[in-house]
């Protein structure tokens, strides 16, 4: 996929965004098409690993349409991708509440939970190791202090 289609999509979304600011409540159909364009723009950004751009687009959709389970699910995936796991977990749960029969959302959430549990165990192991290392370092007696005293006694005994 080349750069030109992506730039064309950017231009289209910018034009649609400007039209959105000029719309009135009577133009619901236009707003729906703009939301669709924002969803698609976010998907395209995600394909290029532009997760912050995708988050920006999908947050706009959720702000206008908070019951849009696809946008909420997409946001969960995006937040997971940038390492904000707590936010991702909350969004996955929200998406499931909105559409519990959506197999894609259930599958994403299940995959995320498997990863998240492993991630939490790894964090706990690293935290415990750090605490053990700090405790061991605090309990160690520096060898230099003990050796220096012994060396002085030996030196004094060797010289008349």
N, C-alpha and C positions, 0 to 999 in steps of 0.2 A: 504494500500500500504506500503510495507516494505522498509527498508533501502537499501537492496541489489539491487533492480531495479534502485533506484536513483543513487547509486554509480556506477552501470554498465553504466548508461547513462552519468555520469560524465566522466568515463574512455573513453567512445566512443567519446564524444565531444573533449576531450583532444587529442586523436589520430587523429581525423578529423582536428582539428586546426593545428596540426603539419603538416599534409598533405597539408593543405592550404598554408602554408608558402613555401612549396616546389613546388607548382603548377605554371604553366605558363599560359598565356592567352589562350592557346589552350585547356585547361581543364575546359571549361565553365561548363560542366555537373558536374564535381566534385565541383566546387564552388557553384552551385545551391544546391547540396546535403548538403554541409557544412552550407549554409544559412538555409536550412530546419532543420538541426540538431541544429543550434543555436536557431531558433524559438522554436523548441520543448523543448530544454533545458530550455529556458526562461519560457515556460509554466509549466514545471515540477517544476522549482524553485518557481514560483508563487503559485502553489498548496500547497507548504510548507511554504508560506508567506515569502519567501526569495526574497523580492521585489528588493533589491539593486542588487542582482545577476541577476534577471530577467531583470532589466534595463540595466545592463552591456551587457547582451547577445543581447537584442533587439536593443540597440544602435549600436552594431557591425553590425547587419543586415542592419539597416537604413543607416549606413555609406557607405556600399557597394551598397545597393539597396534603394535609397531614395524614390522610387516610390512604395515601398512595403506597401500598405495600411494596411495589417494585422499587420505588425511589428509596424507601426506608431500608430495604434489603441491600440495594446498591450502596447506600451510605455505610451500612455495616461492613460490607466487603472492603470499601475504601478505607475506613478507619482501621480495620484489621491490617490492611496493607501498609499503613503508615505507622503501625505499632501502638495505636491507641486502643488497646484491647478491652478496657473497661467500657469505653463508649461503644465499641463494636458489639460487645455482649448485650448492652442495653438496647441497642438498635435491632439486633437479631430478635430479641424477645418481643420488642414492639412490633416488628414485622410479622412475627408468628401470631401475635394477638390480632393483628389486622386481617390476616389470611392464613388461618391454621391449616387449611387444606392444600396450600401451595407447596408442592413437592420440592421445588427449587429452593424455597426459603428453608424448609425443614432440612434438606440436604446440606445447605450452606451452614446452618446453625449446628448441625451434628458434627460436621467437619471442624468447625471452629471450636466447639467444646472439646473435642479430642485434642486438638492442638493446644488449647488454652490450659487444659489440665496438665499436660506435659510441661508447658511453659511455667506454670505455677510451681510444679515440683522442682524444676531446674532452678528457679529463683530461690526457693526454700533451701535447696542443697547448697547453693552458692552463699547464701546468707549464713547458714550454719557453719560452713567451712571458714568463712571470714571471721565469725565470732570465735571459733576454735583457735584459729591462727592468732588473733589478737590476744586471747587469753593465754596461749602458750608463750607469746612474746612478752607479755606482762609478768609471767612467772619465771622466766629465764633469768639466771644470775649471769651477769657479764663475766666471761672467762678472763678478760684482760685484768680486772681488778684483783682476782685471786692469783693469777700468774705473776703479776708485778710484785706482790708481797713476797712470794716464794723466791723469786729471782733475787731480790735484795738480800734476803737472808743467806742465800747461797753465795752471793758475791762477797758479803761481809765475812763469811767463814773462810773463803779462799785467800784473802789478803791478810798478811800478818800485821 
